[in-house]
Amino acid sequence: MATTDFRASARRLAHWCTGLIAMLSAVLVLEIATRTNDRRIGLDLLSAIPAALDLAALWSVRQTLVAVAGGALFTPALSRLLRQVGLLLLLAAATTVLLAPLLHRLAAADFPRLIEYDVANLVLGAVGAALMFLARLFEHAVDLQRELDEIF
């Protein structure tokens, strides 16, 4: 696949991500705004933290795609963006699995488990950790390429 094909694909995906982020952000805001029980608004805002982290991860994916569309195929900036996506995915998963049940308990809300054992979020956290590792590997490859360019 030619470089221009990667760039064009990345540009299309970035536009798709922008629409998805806008739609999901609107749904999240509407969901919180339409709550009828004002006493639970604090708990609802705390419960929205994982979704906000997921949206931030999607935004980072969009930034990564924009960077690729702009020609940043093998750069330290791309490695940094991949690490950022991985970290946000890992944080979102950890917040959902570990922090949300604790916050519900602290708010005296009924929550029957100590952790939210959700396979999808556990997989998302593992993907986030893998992306962070791949970003380090990618950064090392960029450094090796730089050294090779200096030699030749």
C-alpha positions in Angstrom: 0.0 0.0 0.0 1.4 3.4 -1.0 2.0 6.2 1.6 -0.8 8.3 0.0 -3.2 5.4 0.5 -2.3 5.3 4.2 -2.8 9.1 4.5 -6.1 9.1 2.7 -7.4 6.2 4.8 -6.3 8.0 7.9 -8.0 11.2 6.8 -11.3 9.3 6.2 -11.1 7.5 9.6 -10.3 10.8 11.4 -13.5 12.3 9.9 -15.4 9.2 11.0 -13.9 9.5 14.5 -14.9 13.2 14.7 -18.5 12.3 14.0 -18.5 9.5 16.5 -17.0 11.6 19.2 -19.6 14.4 18.6 -22.5 11.9 18.7 -21.2 10.1 21.8 -20.4 13.4 23.6 -24.0 14.6 22.9 -25.4 11.4 24.2 -23.3 11.6 27.4 -24.3 15.2 28.1 -28.0 14.5 27.4 -27.9 11.4 29.6 -26.6 13.4 32.5 -28.7 16.5 31.9 -32.0 14.6 31.8 -31.6 13.0 35.2 -34.6 13.7 37.3 -33.1 13.0 40.7 -31.0 16.0 41.7 -29.6 14.2 44.7 -27.8 11.7 42.5 -26.3 14.3 40.1 -22.9 14.0 41.8 -23.0 10.2 41.5 -24.0 10.5 37.9 -21.1 12.8 37.2 -18.7 10.4 38.9 -20.2 7.6 36.9 -19.5 9.5 33.7 -15.7 9.5 34.3 -15.1 6.2 32.5 -17.1 7.5 29.5 -15.2 10.7 29.5 -11.9 8.8 29.5 -13.2 6.7 26.6 -14.1 9.9 24.7 -10.6 11.2 25.4 -9.1 8.0 24.1 -11.2 8.3 20.9 -10.0 11.9 20.6 -6.4 10.7 20.8 -7.1 8.1 18.2 -8.4 10.9 16.0 -5.3 13.0 16.7 -3.2 10.0 15.7 -5.1 9.6 12.5 -4.7 13.3 11.7 -1.0 13.0 12.3 -0.7 10.0 9.9 -2.9 11.9 7.3 -0.4 14.8 7.7 2.5 12.5 6.8 3.8 11.6 10.3 4.2 7.9 9.6 7.3 7.0 11.6 7.9 9.9 14.1 8.3 10.3 17.8 5.0 12.2 17.8 3.1 9.2 16.5 4.7 7.1 19.3 3.6 9.6 21.9 0.1 9.6 20.5 -0.1 5.8 20.6 1.1 5.8 24.2 -1.5 8.4 25.0 -4.3 6.3 23.5 -3.1 3.2 25.4 -2.9 5.1 28.7 -6.4 6.5 28.3 -7.9 3.1 27.4 -6.2 1.6 30.4 -7.4 4.3 32.7 -11.0 4.1 31.4 -11.0 0.3 32.0 -9.5 0.6 35.4 -11.9 3.3 36.4 -14.9 1.2 35.3 -13.7 -2.0 36.9 -12.1 -0.7 40.1 -13.0 2.9 40.8 -16.7 3.0 39.9 -17.8 0.4 42.4 -15.8 2.1 45.1 -17.4 5.5 44.3 -20.8 4.0 44.4 -20.1 2.5 47.8 -18.8 5.8 49.1 -21.9 7.6 47.9 -24.0 5.1 49.8 -25.4 3.7 46.6 -26.3 0.1 46.3 -23.5 -1.8 44.5 -23.3 -5.5 45.2 -19.7 -6.2 44.1 -16.2 -5.0 45.0 -15.2 -4.8 41.4 -17.2 -4.6 38.2 -16.0 -7.7 36.5 -16.7 -6.7 32.9 -14.8 -8.7 30.3 -15.1 -6.0 27.6 -13.4 -3.5 29.9 -10.8 -5.9 31.0 -10.0 -6.6 27.3 -10.0 -2.8 26.7 -7.5 -2.3 29.5 -5.3 -5.1 28.1 -5.4 -3.4 24.6 -4.5 -0.1 26.3 -1.5 -1.7 28.0 -0.5 -3.4 24.7 -0.7 -0.1 22.9 1.6 1.5 25.5 4.1 -1.3 24.9 3.8 -1.1 21.2 4.4 2.7 21.4 7.7 2.0 23.2 8.6 -0.5 20.6 7.7 1.9 17.9 9.8 4.6 19.6 12.8 2.2 19.6 12.3 1.5 15.9 12.2 5.2 15.2 15.5 5.6 17.1 17.1 2.7 15.1 15.9 4.2 11.8 17.5 7.6 12.8 20.8 5.8 13.6 20.7 4.0 10.2 19.9 7.3 8.4 23.0 8.8 10.1 25.2 5.9 8.9 24.0 6.0 5.3 
